[in-house]
């Protein structure tokens, strides 16, 4: 196993670094480095910039318009974007649904949906979780009844991230109640502008409406929007979830946020506290260990070996690390991390009077990271899966 990058890979890294620094808007990078609010325009503008370069679908093979990069090149691209302060690519289109359409969709679906995803023009959402059907996703109740050349969809999805911006949504729906719950699920692509679709934002503790409820009331969906075969959606969902859980690990963002934590600790005068610095050191060791795990997977792929499916393990460690660095930032700032006044942040006056400017978004980051061990399959469930894989 060779975890060192080749000269060609290092040259690729420098190429990506130079391009990102030239094309990433400086205002957007400032917001990312300081955990300030990103608007839809901020996120989609970066997606379109990448799309114009052909890099939004950076994990896509050449046959579908992607760059055809190796696993190592994809990792280096993600790392350079994160360290430069680029917004995370909204994953629902290019990272999640696109691979499913490529693998299981029809040629007509390839032509219809992939170009809009690759360009960043079309915003996609994910319709998986329901009230009472989160980690137990197979118990979902949203139904799709086939009537002629249409499906009639009724039900509710919840915790739909950024669904208020969505133009299309990929949904798991129940098309049969026979047999095991997993056998009656199908994978549908639904236009969110269709009659009968209602999106209701959910305000979170940090004051943001990052997640939403999505209601379907007799929504008509053409049969040609079914991906793959009817009642086979569970297989496609598992394929997609492996992409999601690996994405959640996000080791590159953790490396960037570790540097932010050090800046805050130094600004607040606690970096010289040996015990606090010990906590930072332990976090850094865990981030390096997570990176080594990622690189081991990449090394196995590069060598053409079948690596162990460790998406769940990456999700567990990555999500816990995200919570740890947000907690340490709060501890570093102490009482100044507590006031969270959205209007003050937007007006730009929450400065020295109530703590340094870097303290303003800390409560928001902390609150937001509470969810990471739950979404994408709760960590408790992931530990059971890992135990079953190892112990049988």
TANOR-V969742 format. One record per pair of residues at least 12 apart in sequence whose ideal C-beta (glycine too) atoms are under 7 Angstrom apart, sorted by sequence separation. I is the first residue (numbers start at 1). J is the second residue. D is the distance in whole Angstrom. If there is no record, write none. Layout:
i=I j=J d=D
i=I j=J d=D
This chain:
i=55 j=67 d=6
i=101 j=113 d=6
i=130 j=142 d=6
i=143 j=155 d=6
i=200 j=212 d=6
i=54 j=67 d=6
i=101 j=114 d=6
i=142 j=155 d=3
i=172 j=185 d=5
i=173 j=186 d=6
i=199 j=212 d=5
i=200 j=213 d=4
i=297 j=310 d=7
i=28 j=42 d=5
i=141 j=155 d=6
i=142 j=156 d=7
i=157 j=171 d=7
i=59 j=74 d=5
i=142 j=157 d=7
i=172 j=187 d=6
i=173 j=188 d=5
i=199 j=214 d=5
i=265 j=280 d=7
i=339 j=354 d=6
i=345 j=360 d=5
i=58 j=74 d=6
i=98 j=114 d=6
i=345 j=361 d=7
i=170 j=187 d=7
i=171 j=188 d=5
i=197 j=214 d=7
i=198 j=215 d=4
i=28 j=46 d=6
i=262 j=280 d=7
i=336 j=354 d=7
i=58 j=77 d=5
i=98 j=117 d=5
i=170 j=189 d=6
i=171 j=190 d=6
i=197 j=216 d=6
i=261 j=280 d=6
i=336 j=355 d=3
i=25 j=45 d=7
i=153 j=173 d=6
i=196 j=216 d=6
i=168 j=189 d=6
i=169 j=190 d=5
i=196 j=217 d=4
i=293 j=314 d=7
i=168 j=190 d=7
i=196 j=218 d=5
i=197 j=219 d=6
i=333 j=355 d=7
i=337 j=359 d=5
i=94 j=117 d=6
i=168 j=191 d=6
i=169 j=192 d=5
i=196 j=219 d=4
i=336 j=359 d=4
i=340 j=363 d=4
i=93 j=117 d=4
i=168 j=192 d=6
i=340 j=364 d=6
i=131 j=156 d=7
i=167 j=192 d=6
i=194 j=219 d=5
i=258 j=283 d=7
i=337 j=362 d=4
i=338 j=363 d=6
i=23 j=49 d=6
i=130 j=156 d=6
i=166 j=192 d=5
i=167 j=193 d=7
i=194 j=220 d=7
i=258 j=284 d=6
i=333 j=359 d=5
i=337 j=363 d=6
i=97 j=124 d=6
i=130 j=157 d=6
i=131 j=158 d=6
i=290 j=317 d=5
i=129 j=157 d=7
i=130 j=158 d=6
i=290 j=318 d=6
i=93 j=122 d=7
i=129 j=158 d=6
i=142 j=171 d=7
i=144 j=173 d=4
i=190 j=219 d=7
i=258 j=287 d=6
i=333 j=362 d=6
i=96 j=126 d=7
i=127 j=157 d=4
i=129 j=159 d=5
i=143 j=173 d=6
i=144 j=174 d=7
i=93 j=124 d=4
i=142 j=173 d=5
i=143 j=174 d=5
i=144 j=175 d=5
i=190 j=221 d=5
i=290 j=321 d=6
i=92 j=124 d=4
i=140 j=172 d=6
i=142 j=174 d=6
i=255 j=287 d=6
i=330 j=362 d=6
i=56 j=89 d=7
i=92 j=125 d=6
i=127 j=160 d=6
i=141 j=174 d=6
i=188 j=221 d=6
i=254 j=287 d=5
i=329 j=362 d=5
i=92 j=126 d=5
i=126 j=160 d=7
i=140 j=174 d=6
i=287 j=321 d=6
i=125 j=160 d=5
i=126 j=161 d=7
i=164 j=199 d=6
i=190 j=225 d=7
i=286 j=321 d=6
i=59 j=95 d=7
i=163 j=199 d=5
i=189 j=225 d=4
i=251 j=287 d=7
i=329 j=365 d=7
i=330 j=366 d=5
i=57 j=94 d=5
i=125 j=162 d=7
i=151 j=188 d=7
i=153 j=190 d=7
i=164 j=201 d=5
i=188 j=225 d=6
i=56 j=94 d=5
i=60 j=98 d=7
i=64 j=102 d=5
i=125 j=163 d=5
i=188 j=226 d=6
i=189 j=227 d=6
i=283 j=321 d=7
i=251 j=290 d=5
i=326 j=365 d=5
i=327 j=366 d=7
i=46 j=86 d=6
i=186 j=226 d=6
i=187 j=227 d=4
i=251 j=291 d=5
i=326 j=366 d=5
i=46 j=87 d=5
i=57 j=98 d=6
i=125 j=166 d=3
i=187 j=228 d=6
i=249 j=290 d=7
i=283 j=324 d=5
i=47 j=89 d=7
i=123 j=165 d=5
i=124 j=166 d=7
i=127 j=169 d=5
i=139 j=181 d=6
i=144 j=186 d=6
i=283 j=325 d=6
i=47 j=90 d=7
i=123 j=166 d=6
i=127 j=170 d=6
i=138 j=181 d=4
i=251 j=294 d=6
i=326 j=369 d=4
i=43 j=87 d=5
i=123 j=167 d=5
i=124 j=168 d=5
i=125 j=169 d=4
i=126 j=170 d=6
i=127 j=171 d=4
i=128 j=172 d=6
i=138 j=182 d=5
i=144 j=188 d=6
i=186 j=230 d=5
i=42 j=87 d=6
i=122 j=167 d=5
i=124 j=169 d=7
i=127 j=172 d=7
i=140 j=185 d=7
i=164 j=209 d=6
i=169 j=214 d=7
i=186 j=231 d=6
i=283 j=328 d=7
i=64 j=110 d=7
i=122 j=168 d=6
i=124 j=170 d=7
i=185 j=231 d=7
i=187 j=233 d=4
i=323 j=369 d=5
i=43 j=90 d=6
i=184 j=231 d=6
i=186 j=233 d=4
i=322 j=369 d=5
i=162 j=210 d=7
i=164 j=212 d=6
i=183 j=231 d=6
i=185 j=233 d=4
i=280 j=328 d=7
i=38 j=87 d=6
i=65 j=114 d=7
i=161 j=210 d=6
i=163 j=212 d=4
i=185 j=234 d=5
i=187 j=236 d=5
i=279 j=328 d=6
i=323 j=372 d=6
i=64 j=114 d=6
i=161 j=211 d=6
i=187 j=237 d=7
i=322 j=372 d=5
i=323 j=373 d=7
i=160 j=211 d=6
i=163 j=214 d=6
i=33 j=85 d=5
i=159 j=211 d=5
i=160 j=212 d=5
i=182 j=234 d=4
i=32 j=85 d=4
i=65 j=118 d=5
i=319 j=372 d=4
i=320 j=373 d=7
i=32 j=86 d=7
i=160 j=214 d=5
i=319 j=373 d=5
i=29 j=84 d=6
i=32 j=87 d=6
i=158 j=213 d=5
i=175 j=230 d=5
i=176 j=231 d=5
i=29 j=85 d=3
i=175 j=231 d=6
i=156 j=213 d=6
i=157 j=214 d=4
i=28 j=87 d=6
i=156 j=215 d=5
i=16 j=76 d=6
i=20 j=80 d=6
i=24 j=84 d=6
i=57 j=117 d=7
i=319 j=379 d=6
i=12 j=73 d=6
i=16 j=77 d=5
i=20 j=81 d=6
i=24 j=85 d=7
i=57 j=118 d=5
i=155 j=216 d=5
i=172 j=233 d=6
i=315 j=376 d=6
i=24 j=86 d=5
i=56 j=118 d=6
i=154 j=216 d=6
i=270 j=332 d=5
i=315 j=377 d=7
i=9 j=72 d=6
i=13 j=76 d=5
i=17 j=80 d=5
i=21 j=84 d=6
i=153 j=216 d=4
i=154 j=217 d=6
i=316 j=379 d=5
i=9 j=73 d=7
i=12 j=76 d=6
i=16 j=80 d=5
i=20 j=84 d=5
i=56 j=120 d=5
i=154 j=218 d=6
i=254 j=318 d=7
i=261 j=325 d=5
i=268 j=332 d=5
i=172 j=237 d=6
i=246 j=311 d=5
i=249 j=314 d=4
i=264 j=329 d=6
i=268 j=333 d=6
i=20 j=86 d=6
i=152 j=218 d=6
i=153 j=219 d=4
i=245 j=311 d=4
i=249 j=315 d=6
i=316 j=382 d=5
i=5 j=72 d=7
i=9 j=76 d=7
i=13 j=80 d=6
i=51 j=118 d=6
i=125 j=192 d=7
i=245 j=312 d=6
i=248 j=315 d=5
i=251 j=318 d=6
i=254 j=321 d=5
i=258 j=325 d=6
i=261 j=328 d=6
i=265 j=332 d=5
i=315 j=382 d=6
i=316 j=383 d=7
i=51 j=119 d=4
i=152 j=220 d=6
i=153 j=221 d=6
i=246 j=314 d=6
i=249 j=317 d=7
i=250 j=318 d=6
i=254 j=322 d=7
i=257 j=325 d=5
i=261 j=329 d=5
i=264 j=332 d=5
i=51 j=120 d=4
i=242 j=311 d=5
i=245 j=314 d=6
i=249 j=318 d=3
i=264 j=333 d=6
i=50 j=120 d=7
i=150 j=220 d=5
i=151 j=221 d=5
i=245 j=315 d=4
i=248 j=318 d=6
i=312 j=382 d=4
i=48 j=119 d=7
i=150 j=221 d=6
i=248 j=319 d=6
i=254 j=325 d=7
i=48 j=120 d=4
i=90 j=162 d=7
i=150 j=222 d=6
i=151 j=223 d=7
i=47 j=120 d=3
i=97 j=170 d=5
i=149 j=222 d=7
i=150 j=223 d=6
i=312 j=385 d=5
i=313 j=386 d=5
i=142 j=216 d=6
i=149 j=223 d=5
i=312 j=386 d=5
i=44 j=120 d=6
i=113 j=189 d=7
i=146 j=223 d=7
i=44 j=123 d=7
i=100 j=187 d=7
i=127 j=214 d=6
i=267 j=356 d=6
i=267 j=358 d=6
i=264 j=358 d=6
i=138 j=234 d=7
i=108 j=224 d=7
i=109 j=227 d=7
i=105 j=227 d=5
i=104 j=227 d=5
i=104 j=228 d=4
i=248 j=372 d=7
i=40 j=165 d=5
i=101 j=227 d=6
i=100 j=227 d=6
i=248 j=376 d=5
i=245 j=376 d=5
i=104 j=236 d=5
i=244 j=376 d=5
i=245 j=377 d=7
i=206 j=340 d=7
i=207 j=342 d=5
i=100 j=236 d=5
i=103 j=239 d=7
i=241 j=377 d=7
i=100 j=239 d=6
i=100 j=240 d=5
i=96 j=240 d=5
i=99 j=243 d=6
i=96 j=243 d=6
i=95 j=243 d=6
i=96 j=244 d=6
i=95 j=247 d=6
i=91 j=247 d=5
i=206 j=363 d=7
i=206 j=364 d=4
i=206 j=367 d=4
i=205 j=367 d=4
i=206 j=368 d=6
i=204 j=367 d=7
i=88 j=253 d=7
i=82 j=252 d=4
i=82 j=253 d=5
i=83 j=255 d=7
i=79 j=252 d=4
i=82 j=255 d=7
i=83 j=256 d=6
i=78 j=252 d=5
i=82 j=256 d=5
i=159 j=375 d=7
i=75 j=294 d=7
i=75 j=298 d=6
i=72 j=298 d=5
i=33 j=260 d=7
i=71 j=298 d=5
i=71 j=301 d=4
i=72 j=302 d=6
i=71 j=302 d=6
i=70 j=302 d=7
i=135 j=377 d=6
i=135 j=378 d=5
i=135 j=381 d=5
i=3 j=292 d=7
i=3 j=295 d=5
i=1 j=296 d=6
i=3 j=299 d=6
i=2 j=299 d=6
i=1 j=299 d=5
i=34 j=358 d=6
i=36 j=361 d=6
i=35 j=361 d=4
i=34 j=361 d=7
i=35 j=365 d=5
